[in-house]
Structure formats: C-alpha cells, structure tokens
Amino acid sequence: QVQLVESGGGSVQAGGSLRLSCAASGSSWSSSTMGWFRQAPGKEREGVAATDSNGVKTYSDSVKGRFTISQDNTKNMYLQMNSLKPEDTAVYFCAIRYGRLSSAEYRLATAWYTYWGQGTQVTVSS
C-alpha cells in the first residue's frame, strides 16, 4: 500500500553537491520517522540521516556537517548532500516507519523501518 520512490542520484566530482528526493504515497500518519540509508558494494547498509514528525533530526558521524535532511510533509523528504567525497559513493535508499524512535541509534538502524524505496545511485569521482 505504501510506496516510496527516490530520485536525484547521479555522478558528480568530489566537492560537488546533489539533492535526493523521496516521494511517498499511501498512508499518512501523525507520528512517523523517515530516513536515508546507503549501501556501497560489499558493505552493509548504513543509516545516513533521519527525521521524525517532531522535527528531530539525526545524522551519522560520517556525513554530519555535510548532509542535511528535510521534510516538507509526510509525502516528500529530501537529502541535501554537499562536499561530496568518493567514499559517499553508494546506492541511497529512503525508508519510513510508523511512530517515532527514542534514540539516535535506533533512528539510523535499518531493522526499525517498514517501507523502503528502490534506491538511487550516487557516484562521486575523485
């Protein structure tokens, strides 16, 4: 019933910027958490950023200060990525779950999310 679609991925040079978008359709909840995750070849999927219905934002240490997550409503979420590095190269996924999460660790953990998008490729060249 719930569908998520990412867009905005592409190839950029180191130091460049990209803005990812996630469009959600289906149920709309008063209490929710949405997040961005990424997975590089041969590596585990990791949490990048998350935001919830109270406006609480969480970032992984590797992207803090460079990436910004935002949400204009329950249907649209964005990830502004600045000062991109080659190590940011990965497939980026958006995800959503009903309800909020009490800790930053939980918000960046894949196991807590219910619905996922198909992913969009981000490639950063040196």
C-alpha positions in Angstrom: 0.0 0.0 0.0 2.8 2.4 0.9 5.3 3.2 -1.9 8.5 5.2 -1.8 10.3 6.5 -4.8 13.8 8.1 -4.7 15.2 10.4 -7.3 18.1 12.9 -7.8 21.0 10.5 -7.9 23.8 10.8 -10.4 27.5 11.2 -10.9 29.5 14.2 -9.5 33.1 15.1 -8.9 34.5 15.3 -5.3 33.4 18.5 -3.6 30.2 18.7 -5.6 26.6 18.5 -4.4 23.5 16.5 -5.0 19.9 16.7 -3.7 18.0 13.5 -3.3 14.2 13.4 -3.1 11.8 10.7 -1.8 8.1 10.8 -2.7 5.8 8.7 -0.6 2.3 7.5 -1.4 -0.2 5.6 0.7 -0.9 6.1 4.4 -0.2 9.3 6.2 0.5 9.2 9.9 0.7 11.9 12.5 3.6 10.1 14.1 6.3 8.8 11.9 10.0 8.5 11.1 11.7 8.8 7.7 15.3 8.1 7.0 18.0 7.9 4.4 20.3 4.9 4.1 23.1 3.9 1.8 24.9 0.7 0.7 28.2 0.5 -1.1 29.3 -2.7 -2.9 30.4 -5.4 -0.5 29.3 -3.4 2.6 26.4 -3.4 5.0 23.6 -0.9 4.6 24.1 2.0 6.9 21.9 4.8 8.2 22.8 8.3 7.0 20.1 10.6 8.3 16.6 10.5 9.8 13.8 12.9 10.7 10.6 12.4 12.6 7.2 14.0 13.0 8.5 16.1 15.9 11.3 17.6 13.8 14.1 15.7 15.5 17.0 15.1 13.0 19.8 12.6 13.3 23.0 12.2 11.2 25.7 9.6 11.1 29.2 10.8 12.1 30.5 10.3 8.5 28.0 12.9 7.0 27.4 15.3 9.8 28.1 18.9 8.7 27.9 18.0 5.0 24.4 16.5 4.6 21.0 17.9 5.6 17.7 16.1 5.8 14.4 17.8 5.4 10.7 17.0 5.1 8.0 19.3 3.8 5.2 16.9 4.6 4.6 13.2 5.1 4.8 12.7 1.3 8.2 14.3 0.5 11.6 14.0 2.1 15.0 15.4 0.9 18.7 14.9 1.5 20.9 17.7 0.5 24.5 16.4 0.1 27.3 18.9 0.0 31.1 18.5 -0.1 30.7 15.0 -1.5 33.6 12.6 -1.2 34.4 9.4 -3.1 33.5 7.3 0.0 30.0 8.6 -0.3 29.5 6.5 -3.4 26.7 4.1 -2.8 23.0 3.3 -3.6 20.9 5.5 -1.4 17.5 4.4 -0.1 14.7 6.2 1.7 12.6 4.4 4.3 9.7 5.1 6.6 8.1 3.6 9.7 5.1 4.4 11.8 5.9 6.1 15.0 8.9 7.9 16.4 12.1 6.3 17.9 13.5 7.3 21.2 17.3 7.2 20.4 19.6 8.4 17.6 21.0 4.8 17.3 17.5 3.4 16.6 16.7 6.1 14.0 19.7 5.1 11.9 19.1 1.3 12.2 17.6 -0.5 9.2 15.7 -3.0 11.3 13.2 -0.4 12.6 11.9 0.7 9.2 8.9 -0.9 7.5 8.8 0.5 3.9 11.7 1.0 1.5 12.3 2.6 -1.8 14.1 1.0 -4.7 17.3 3.1 -4.3 19.1 5.6 -6.4 22.8 5.5 -7.4 25.2 8.2 -6.2 28.7 8.1 -7.7 31.4 10.6 -6.6 34.7 10.6 -8.6 38.0 12.0 -7.3 
